[in-house]
Amino acid sequence: MPDPRELVAEMYLQFAEELADAAAELIRPWFRSRLEVQRKGDGSPVTEADRAAEAAIRERIADRFPAHGVIGEEYGTERDDAEWVWVIDPIDGTGAFVSGLPTFGTLIGLLRDGQPVAGVLDQPIANERWAGLNYPDVTRRTTHNSQIVHTSSTRILETSIGFATSPDMFQGTARQSWDILSASLERVRYGVDCYAYGLLASGFIDIVCEASLKRWDYLALAPIVQGAGGYMTDWAGGQLTLESGDQVVAASTRQLQQAAIARLSGSSD
């Protein structure tokens, strides 16, 4: 007999995919159009597409699950102390979006009691979608366009491919830590935003390390990485929650994750 908790998890993930479908329909017409780009208080770009997609997602959550909390990049926080909380980034990588690069993504995550258990990364131009579940003691899996995917088996830093959105995201001591880690890797690439985590889940790259993030930038991605067999934590190795800071590292295997964290801490072990 199926575990009823697994049925609940599957229901929520299916709903998250429905939310991604709704956002994609609004985002696609704006891609490579001459839309107006505004700047928010923190200097980050925002467009009408970002706002329209998040508004549509929030409306559907309110209609279906009115007791759930919602945290979104564009419209703030509602009931973040609820048992179930949705975390939304309608266009992660707005800079790529307005530049005509199809490496941005819609991120939709679901947390239970502050722990991320389900996540969707949708790339609406390439029609690629990663959907992950990491529900402890219940179910764990990730799909790419409905096909099960797994992270690579890489365990050694020196044979690893690492990604980060930009070297500029590492400031102060974080830049020193990143320089130590990146110098240990076989190859380092920049510039694909959340798409890198999908590549990690599918086994094409081995490490993603980032800083200066907001919680909507990474909480939806943790179940995708973990559901594929990988590991994703803060730089100290702590589990990602609503209370986590702005630094995350993801790796394909436990050994690689531990090695990356050691480098980030300044250790050569």
N, C-alpha and C positions, 0 to 999 in steps of 0.2 A: 504494500500500500504506500503511495507517495507520501512523503513528509509534507504536511500542510504548510510548513514554513517555506519549503521549496516552491510550492504552488504560488504562495504570496510573492516570493522573490521573482518568479517568472512573470507574474502579472504586472509587477511594477516595472520590470525591464521592458516588457512589451509596450507599456504606456510611455516609457521614456523614448522608445523608438517612434511612437506616434507623435510625440512632441517634436522630435527631430524632423519628422516628415513635414510637420506644419511650419517649422522654422525654415526649412529648405525651400519651400514654395515661395516664401517671402524674400529670401536672400538671393536666389538665382537671378531674378530680373535686374537686380542692382549691380551684379558683378560686371566689371569692365564698362560701367556707365559713368557718366560725368556727375556723380552725386557729390553733394556738399560734405566736406569733412570739417568737423568742429573739434575743438580741444577742450577736454575736461580740466578740472582743477589741478590734477596731477600731471597735466601735459599730454596724456594719452589721447589718441584719436577716437572719435565716435561718429557714427553716421546714422542716417534714418533707418538703414537696414538693421543695424544693431538694436535700435530701440523697438522697431516693429517686431522683430523676431522675439525679443524677450517678452514684450507685451503679450504676444500670442501664446507663448509658453505659459506665462503666469495665469492668463485667463483660463486656459484649459485645466491647469492644476487646481485653481479655485473652484471650477465647476465640478471636477471629479473628486477631489480630495480636499474639501474646504478646511479641515482641521490640520492639514500639513503645513509646515513652515516652508518659506522660500527665501533664498539668498541669491540675488542677481547682481551682475556688474552695473547694470544701468538703472535699476529701480529699487535698489536697497534691500532691506531685510524685513521679513514678517515672521513672527513666531519662531525664532531660531531656537527656542527651548522646547519645541514640539518633539515627540518621539521620532517622527519621520520629517526630514527636511530636504528639500530639493535645492541644489546649488547649480546656478546657470551662468554660463558665459555664452551669449548668443553668437558672437563671432570672436573666437580666440585667435589673435593675429589680425586685428583690424588693419594694421600697417600693410600686411601682405594683401589683404582683401582690396584695399584702395589702390594698391600697386598692380592689381591684375594678376596676382600670383595665387594659384589654387592650392595653397598650403595652409590656409586658415581652417578652422573647424568650429562647429557648434558643440559645446560641452554641456552635458546634462548629467548631473550626479544625484544620487539619493543616499542619504545618511540615515542610519537608525541609531538613536541615542548618541549622536555625534560621531559615529563611525561610518566611513563610506562603504556601502555594500553593493551598489550598482552604478554603472556609468556607461555613457554613450559618447563617442567621438564621431561626429558626422562631417564628412567633406562633401558638400552638396554639388560641387562642380564636377569632380571626378567620380561622383556616385560611389564613394567608399564610406563604409561604416564599420567601426569597431564597437562591440557591445560586450560588456564584461560584468560578471557577478563574482563577488568575493564575500560570501555570507558565511561566517565561521560556523563550522560543524553542520552546515546545511548543503551548500553547493558552491562550486568554484569552476568557472570556465569563461573563455573569451572567444568571440567569433569575429571574423572579418567577412563582411557580406555573407553572413549566415554559415560560413565554414569555420570549424574549430581551428584556432591557431595556438602556437606555443612559442615561447621565447627560445633563444639559442641556448646551447649548452656551454657557452664560453665561461671559463672560470679564471682566466688570467688577464690582468690589466694590459699587459704588453701586447696581447693579440686582440684587443678590443677596439671596436669602433664607437666613439662617443660623440654625442650631439649636445648642443645648447642653442638657445635662440639667438643670443648675441653675447660677445665678450663684455659688452658694456653693462650687462645686468649684474656683473660681479663688481662690487665696490669695496674698497678698504681691505680688511683682512680676508673677506670672501674672495677677492681677486687673487690674493696670494695662495689661498687654498685651491682655487680652480687651476691656477698655473701649475701647482704641484701635481694635481690629478691629471690634467690634460697632457702634461709632459710625459706621463707614464703610459699613455695610450698609443696604439698603433696609428690611428687616424682620428682626427677631430673635424667635425663639420658644424656649421652654423646656419641658422636662418629659416627653419621650417616650423617653428612654433610647436603647437600641440601635435602636429603630424608625426613628429619624431617618436612620440610615445606609441603611436600605432605601429610604426616600423619596428620598435622594440618588441611589442607584443607579438608581431608576426615573425620575429626571429631574424630580421635583416640587420639590425644594429644591436649593440650590447649594453650601452650606458646612456642615460640622459641625466645631466646635472644642471640645475638652474637655481637662480636666486632672484631676489626682488620681485617675488610673485605675490599675488593675492590668492585667497583660498578658492575662488572660482576658477583660477588658472590650473589647479591640480587635483582637487578632490574628486572630480569625475573620472580622472585618469587613473587613480590608484586601483580601483577594481578591475580596470582593463589590463593593466600590467600584471596585477596579482592573479587575476583569473587565468592568464596565459602561462602562469608558472613563475613569473618574475617577482621582484621585490621592489618596493617603493616606500621610502621613509623620509624623515628629515635628515639633515646632515649628521645628527648625533645617533641615528639609528632608531629614533622614536617613531611610533605609529602615527600616521597622519590622521588628524581629527580637525574639528572646527577650531580648536585652540592652537593648532600648529602655526609656526612662523612662516617666513618667506623663502626658505631654502629647502629644496627637495632633491633627492637623488634616486634614480631607478636603475635597476640592473637585471640582467637575464637570469642570474643564479645567485644563491645565497653567498657562495664564496666570492663572487665578483662584487656583490654589494658590500660585503665586509671589507674587502680590499679597498674599494672606493672610499668608504667612510674613514678607513685608516689614513688614506692619503689626505682627505679633506681635513683631518685633525692634525696633520703635520707629521704623522708617523710614516716611516719607511717600511713597516711590517706589512 
